[in-house]
């Protein structure tokens, strides 16, 4: 038998080397509200050099620091102020994922190839409109975006505030079962194709048996059903003739205001955000991308970050958020999340995290975009990107005038 160098080292070191290794891909489940949500997690390294990451489609949510010793794993995910604590026992990992607001049980085993389903999956690829949704934001419909390859599927549900992140799964027992967990917003979606060509949906058990049905867009229009809310029409300002005022401290304690000289004659994107908000994590790297491209042409971006009281006293998660995405645009501490409605008094029908106000060179709000999508929304994600860029370029091309 030919032995590799790694095999020889392991044999000399003893059987405990393999037993204590957690490197590789694992199939995990998270328990939330009595339901098990499957997801993938992967590890590399060992000891104080161990790392782990969740998946959001092709993107990875990496741990920041951690350790694995004596069968106990601890990984910090600073971007969500969360800690993963797991214990290796008889080939399985068990423990909890803890954030500031909740603790979720985790169980994981080494990933194995799943057997092929016994029946061929029906085609659900493409765009769908969900009718019968329950929304606190007044929405009557959502979008469902599906990408299918045989029995494998991925996609997202898109609401006015953003989407679920990339859900992934497969066809089994007459249903498509998709799920998602990347350190935030755990989701389980069960899609049951119907004989009439529609889909019956159950998202996190909230709509089971309640008649949430997905139609192809052309069918929904023919039936006269409501369309998903336009994110460019959802929120506005009460008086478009007045500047959108802000005055808040940055993380060094310096007060930054809309009347500061650096914003005079500039196009300014005012982003209502929070480091706790998954859709804000989706938007932040894109905002940095357009800031780098257009800052020299007169673009400024200001994020008003509303956080919990504990985070405001010591913004460790917000600092990690800024570091993770390499943000160089201005980030200000807007206050507690519960105070946002009162402080954003100029906004009309504001209720989506994030929301971006596009301010022209004259200091007045020209448009507002509610929410932001992730790559899981496919073409609708590309649409949002194009609309943002087109709006920024249009505002930058306008003649510079004095701020009112």
PyMOL commands that set and color helices and strands:
alter all, ss='L'
color gray80, all
select helices_A, chain A and resi 5-13+16-19+78-80+217-222+261-263+278-297+309-313+316-324+337-343+375-377+379-397
alter helices_A, ss='H'
color red, helices_A
select strands_A, chain A and resi 24-32+35-44+51-56+59-62+65-69+72-77+82-89+92-98+103-110+126-131+141-149+152-159+162-163+167-172+175-180+187-193+199-203+213-216+236-237+247-250+255-257+267-273+299-307+330-336+347-348+355-359+365-370
alter strands_A, ss='S'
color yellow, strands_A
deselect
rebuild
show_as cartoon
